[in-house]
Structure formats: structure tokens, C-alpha cells
Amino acid sequence: MAAKKAATTKEAKKENKFKELKVSGEIFEYNIRIFPKTAGKGKILNRWYMTMELNNALSIKGCYLTETESNVFITFPQYSGKDGKWNSYFYQSEELKKELDTVVSKLMKLVGIDGDEIATDGDSNLPF
């Protein structure tokens, strides 16, 4: 019997294979849907596709909870610049970065990442 192929994000959406998380922050109210993990490439160990709704008014699709060996962070939709570097469409103030650290911590618990030795966004130098 052949091993069952891992569900793609598109298939997971159709089958409603996602978890939901609601987080109240000082800046935003977050409603998040996070889908099954996919294997990463290069330095990325795992990625979870997610959609994030802010204050029940703005929905951001194309976000990922990204796990590397040294940290876990949220990546927002990006575009490739003329210089070949990836740039985020979503600006994050220092206050928002701190609030997103709280969101990341809750997402880590939801997907089962042990965070004892892993830094979140505000604790490390990220590639963007």
C-alpha cells in the first residue's frame, strides 16, 4: 500500500484542516487560521501557511509561521526586488513586532513547537 501524500494547502482549505486562534493585542485583534505544516527548504525547517485577520476588517493571506533552527517568526507576503532581495509588503513598527512575538508564542503552542531554545522575532537577527 502506497503512503498517503501529504495534503497541500489548497486541499487542506477544502477539507477545513486548519486550526484557529484568536489573540487580543494592544494594537490589533488577531483572528488566525493556520494550516498543516509543510517542509521547508534550505535553512527553513518547517512552514505553516496562515491567513491573518486584523480587527475583523483586514485579511492578510500568504503569511507563514516559519521555523528555522534558531528562531520562529511570521513572514508576510513578499516580492523580489531588482536587487534580488525579498521585501515584505507589510511594514512592522517596533511596537507591532513586540506584539507579534506574543502571537508567535501562542502559535508555537498551537502547532506543538517547543520554544525553550528558540528565539522569536524580537530576540534575533532575521533575514529581513
C-alpha positions in Angstrom: 0.0 0.0 0.0 1.4 3.4 -1.0 2.0 6.0 1.6 -0.6 8.7 1.6 0.6 12.0 0.1 0.6 15.0 2.5 -2.2 17.4 1.8 -1.5 20.6 0.0 -2.6 23.9 1.4 -5.3 24.1 -1.2 -6.6 20.6 -0.3 -6.4 21.4 3.4 -8.6 24.5 2.9 -11.2 22.4 1.0 -11.2 19.9 3.8 -11.2 22.5 6.6 -8.0 21.1 8.0 -6.9 24.2 9.9 -6.7 25.4 13.4 -8.0 28.8 14.5 -6.5 31.2 17.0 -7.8 34.5 18.4 -5.4 36.8 20.2 -6.2 40.2 21.7 -3.3 42.7 21.5 -2.9 46.3 22.3 -2.7 47.2 18.6 -4.9 44.6 16.9 -7.3 41.8 17.5 -5.9 38.8 15.6 -8.0 36.0 14.1 -5.7 33.5 12.6 -6.2 30.3 10.5 -3.2 28.1 10.4 -2.9 25.1 8.1 -0.9 21.9 8.3 2.9 22.3 8.1 5.0 21.9 5.0 8.6 21.0 4.8 10.9 24.0 4.4 13.9 24.4 2.1 17.5 25.5 3.0 17.6 27.0 6.5 13.8 26.8 6.9 12.8 23.6 8.8 9.0 23.9 8.6 6.4 26.4 7.4 2.7 26.7 8.2 0.6 28.7 5.8 -1.8 31.0 7.6 -4.3 33.8 7.0 -4.4 36.6 9.5 -7.4 38.9 10.0 -6.8 42.2 11.9 -9.7 43.8 13.8 -12.2 41.9 11.8 -11.6 44.3 9.0 -8.4 43.5 7.1 -7.4 40.0 6.0 -3.8 39.2 5.0 -3.3 36.0 3.1 0.0 34.5 2.2 1.5 34.6 5.6 3.6 31.8 7.1 4.7 30.8 10.5 8.3 29.9 9.7 10.6 27.7 11.9 14.4 27.7 11.5 17.0 26.1 13.8 17.4 29.3 15.8 14.0 31.1 15.7 10.3 31.1 14.8 8.7 34.1 13.1 5.8 35.2 10.9 6.6 36.1 7.3 4.2 38.3 5.4 3.6 38.4 1.6 6.8 39.4 -0.2 8.1 40.4 -3.6 11.5 40.1 -5.2 13.3 43.4 -5.7 15.5 44.3 -8.6 18.5 43.6 -6.3 17.3 40.0 -5.8 16.3 40.5 -2.2 12.9 39.6 -0.8 10.9 42.6 0.5 7.8 42.4 2.6 4.6 44.2 1.6 3.8 44.6 5.3 5.6 47.3 7.4 6.1 46.4 11.0 6.7 49.1 13.7 8.7 48.1 16.8 5.5 48.0 18.8 3.9 45.7 16.3 6.9 43.4 16.3 6.7 43.0 20.0 3.0 42.3 19.8 3.6 39.7 17.0 6.1 38.0 19.3 3.2 37.2 21.6 1.2 35.9 18.7 4.1 33.7 17.6 4.4 32.3 21.1 0.7 31.3 21.0 1.0 29.9 17.5 4.0 27.8 18.6 1.9 26.2 21.4 -0.9 25.6 18.9 1.3 23.7 16.4 3.5 22.0 19.0 6.8 23.7 18.7 9.0 23.5 21.8 10.1 27.1 22.3 12.7 26.6 25.1 15.7 27.1 22.9 14.1 29.0 20.0 14.0 32.8 19.8 11.1 34.8 18.4 11.4 37.8 16.1 12.4 40.4 18.6 15.1 38.2 20.1 17.2 37.6 17.0 18.5 39.0 13.7 16.1 38.0 11.0 16.8 37.8 7.3 14.6 40.9 6.5 
